[in-house]
Structures are given as structure tokens and as C-alpha cells.
Amino acid sequence: MRTINLEHNLPSLDEARRRLLVQMEAARRDGDRVLKVVHGYGSSGSGGVLCTGIRKSLRLRVKEGKAICVVPGERFSTDANEARDLLKRHPSLRGDRDLNRQNPGITLVELAL
């Protein structure tokens, strides 16, 4: 799994989206199938611009066929169906420190080949 930190240097949403697309293509080219996207959750505790915008962008990548699934960090749990399905396809994710931590500052995305 490749981790990308989109909140580094506090980019605008547009810049973070551009970085996300570049990193998704690089990961696909390198054969990485799962990305952990660190976007933060916002200092207000109610979800930030990056969190909302990046998740929307990732859902669009699923519709375009560039990604298979998107799992918000708060659903990256052995109790959630979408996370269990992802773990079946990528068992190495069971060792990830964010599993079962309900971290709203991350999102996992499985890339299509």
C-alpha cells in the first residue's frame, strides 16, 4: 500500500486534487493497488474542505473506472462490509495501524488496473 499525504504544506483543494491524480497514476504505473490518502479532517472537528473534496473526487474515480472502491477511514474496520471486502482482496492491510481506529482523516482507495 502506498500512502500519500495531501495535507502536507496545506494545499488548496484544487492543488490537492491535482496531486491526488498524479499520485494515483504513479501508483498504478508502479503496480500499487491500494492508496492510503491522508487528507486530514479539519481543525473544527466537523470535516474539512480537503476531506470532503478529496472523497468526492475519489468517488468520481470509481464512476470513471479508475478505482474499484473507496473506504473512508472511519469505515476502515473489520465491522464494515466494504473494509472486510478490501481486506479479503489485500490481506496485508490487516497490519495497517489505522485498521479499526475510525480515523476520519484518511481514506483508502483500491485502484483499478
N, C-alpha and C positions, 0 to 999 in steps of 0.2 A: 504494500500500500504506500502510496506517495502522499505526503502532507504538504499542503500549500497554505501559507499564511497571508490571507488577503487583507488583514487589518494592519499589517506592518506598514509603518510610515503614514498611517491614517489617510488612505487614498479616498478620492471621491467615488461614488458608486459607479460612474462610467469607467473610471480607471480600474477599479476592482473587477468589473465585468471583462474588460479587455485582458487583464492579467489572467483571469479565470480561463478565458477561451484559449489563450496562448498555452497555459499550463495543461489544459485538457488535451490539446493537440500533441504537446510534447510527451505527455504520459501515454497516450495512445500509440505514438510512434515508438516509444521505448518498451511497449508491451505491458505497462502497468494497467491493471483492470479496475482498481479502486482508488479513489482520491478521498482524502480527508481534507475538507475545506474549513479552515479556521477563519471565521468572519466576525467573531465577537457577537455580543448580544445587546450592546448599547449600555451606556452608563446609567440610563434611567431605570434599568431593570425591566423595561416593557418592550424590549426588542428594538434594535437599531435599524438605521437605513440600510447598512450593508447586509445585515441578517435577512431582512425582508426581500431586498432586491436580488441578492445572490441566490436565495432559494427560489425565487420566481424564475430567474434565469436558468437555474438547473432544471426546473420542471419543464421549461421550454425545450431544453436539450433532449429530454425524454421524448417529447412530442415530435422532435425532429429526427429521432432515431440515433442520436449521438450518445445517448446514455440509456441504460436499462432501468435503473431505479435510483431514487433519491431517498435517503433516510436521515431525517433531522436528528441532531444529537440527542434530543430529549426522547426520541423513539429508538435510539441505538441500544436496545435492551433485549435480553433473552425473553422478555414478556411480550414483545411486539412482533407481530407476524412478518412485517417487511424486514426487520432486522434478522429474525430467525432464518428467513429465506436467503438473505445475503450471507449469513454465517455458514449455511449449508454449501453455498457455491464457493465461499472463500473461508475455509476453516481457520486459516492463520489469523483472521481478525479476532478470534476468541482471546488472543493475548493482548489486544489493544487496551490501553489504560482507560479509555473513555467508555468502554463497554459497561453498561448498567450504571452509569453516572448521571444520566439525564442532563447532559451538557448542551444548553441551547446555543452556545457559541460556536458550534461546529455542525457540519453537515457532511454525510458520506454520500458519494455518488459512484455507482458502478458504470463504467464506460462500456459502450458498445464497440465491438471490433470493426 
